[in-house]
Amino acid sequence: MARAGVTTERVTIAGAELADEVGLEQVTMAQVARRLGVKDASLYAHVRNLEDLRGRIALLAADEKTIRIAEATAGRAGKDALVAFANAWREYAHQHPGRYTATQAPIRIDPELAAKAPGPRRAVELTYGMLRGYGLAEPDLTDAVRLLRSTFHGFVALEAAGGFAHERSPEQSWLRALEALHALLEHWPSSREGDSA
């Protein structure tokens, strides 16, 4: 029988907190159990295994990050929306590095659980909605989404790894990158049927 007060949500949050402290790959069921003051075996009344826990952390993080982005971009359009979106993304990655990693890692998530989670679906809606403000339509929308994700994730991953050792601050480069993205989105090259590039 599970200890009173221990729930799937509490196990997930404990795992997420540990991920932020020690890194997602370092989280173990034993560490989560110790954090909650229970025996390892009692966790299995709430999550199936470590992979299930990581999937739940990923969904929790996706929801949290999406809420931040939604709040930051509410009522904004164009460059203002892009900058607010990007800054919310980066701030979440800085504040919750382990959870952020879970949103980017190839984690197998229970399809039934994923179907009920609003975060990933809402993230797609917010991203596509912001880009429609630039007048983009498919297939350019999907290409632009991939460009933004690659730029944002690439930047924060390199930043987290200490990859920006140049004397120019990462903050200055981040701001210039957002200016460049805005200019590109405003002048996005039209795709044509039959293009093979």
N, C-alpha and C positions, 0 to 999 in steps of 0.2 A: 504494500500500500504506500502511495506517495505521501511525503510529508505535507502536513497542512500548510497552505500558503504557497506551495510550489506549484506553478502552473506552466503551461507551454509558453505563455507570454513572458513569464519571469525567467525561464530557462533561456529563451531567445535573447532577451535583453542582457542577461548575464554573459552569454556568449558574445554578443555584440560589443559589450564593454571590454571584455578580454581581448577581442580582436583589435580594438583601438589601442589597447595597451601593449600587446605583445606581437601583433600581426595575425592575420586570419589563419595562415598556415600553421601557426604555433598553438592554436586553440585545441584543447583536448577535452573529452568528456570529463576526465578526472579533474581538470582545472575548474570547469564549470560547476561540478559537484561541490568542490571545496569552497568555491565562492558562495554557493547557496547554503553551505553547511549540511549537505546531505551525502548519502552514499552514492557512489557512481551508478549502481543498479537502479536507484529510484528515478533517475533521469529518463530511463527508457519507458516510463509510464507516460511521458510527455513528448518525447522525440524518438524516432526509430533508431537513429545512429548519428554519427558525426556528419555525414553527408546531408542528412535531413536537417540537422541544426544549421549547417552552413547555408542551405537553401532558404531556411527561415530568416537567417540574418540578412541574406541578400534581398529578400522581399521587404523586410523591415527597413533596410537602408534605402531601397528604391522608393518606398513610400515617404520616408523622411526627406530625402533629397528632392523629390517631386513637390512636396508641400512647400519647401523653401523656395524652389524655383517659381512655383505658382504665385506665392506671396510677393516675390521680388518683381515679377513681370506684370502683375495685375495692373491694368489700365495703361500699359506702355505699348509702344509700337516702334518698328524700325530699329534704329541704332540704340535707342534707350532700352528697348526690350532685349536686344542682343546682349548688351553690356550687363544688364541686370541678370539675365539668364546665366551668362558665363561666370559672373562673379559669384552667384549663388552656388553654382556647380563647384567652383574652385574652393570656396570657403568651406563647403561641406567636406570636400576631400582633405582639406587641412585639419579640420576639427575632428573628423572621424575617419582616420586613414584605414583602419581595418574594415569598417563597414563599407567604405567606398570601394575598397578592393573587392569585396563580395559582389558589388554591383557590376564589376567589370570582368570577373573571373568566370570561366566556363563551368559553372556549378549546375549539376543536374537537379532540377526542382520538380517536386511532385506536381504533375499537370493539374490535378484537382485543386491543390493549394494555390498554384500560380493563377488559375482561372478566377479565383476569388479575390486575388490581390489587386487593389486599384492602382498601386504605384507605377508599375511598368506601363500599363495601358495609358494612364494619365500623362506619363512622361512623353510618350509618343505623340499624344494629342497636343501637348504644350509645344513640343519642338516643331511639329508640322504647322501648327497654328501661327507660331512666330514667323516661320519662313514664308507662309502664305502672304504675310504682310509685305514681303519683298516682291510679290507678284509671281512667285515660282509655282509651277505645276509639275506633275509627274512627266517624265522620270527625273526631272531636275530636283524635285523635292527630296527624293530619296538620296540622290547624290550629295545634295547640300547637307542633309542630316548626317550622312557618313563623314563628310568633311568636318563639320562642327565637332562631332564626337571624337574624331581622330585628333583634331587640334586641341580640344579641351583636355582629353585624357592624356594625350602625349605630353602636353605641357606639365600637367600636375604630376604625372608619373616621373618625368625627368627632374622636376623640382624636388619631389619627395626623396629621390635617390641622390640628391646633391649634384645633379648634372649641370647646373648653371654656375660655374666657378668664375666666370668673367666678371670684371669689376662693374659692369653695367648691371643694375639690379634686375632681378626677374620681374619685379613689378612694372618697371619701365617697358620691358619687352612684352609683357602681358598686355599692357594698354595699347602698344603699337600693333600687336597681333589682332586685337579686337578691331582697331581702326581698319586694318587690312581686310579682315573678314567682312566688315560692313561694306567696304568699297567693292569687294568681289561680289557680294550678294546683290548689291545694287546694279552691277553690270555683269550679271551671270550670263555666260555664253549659252545661247540656245542650242538644245540638242536637236539633231535632225534624224529622221528615219534613215536607217541604213548606215549611220556612223559606226565605224569599227574601231575607233580609237580606244 
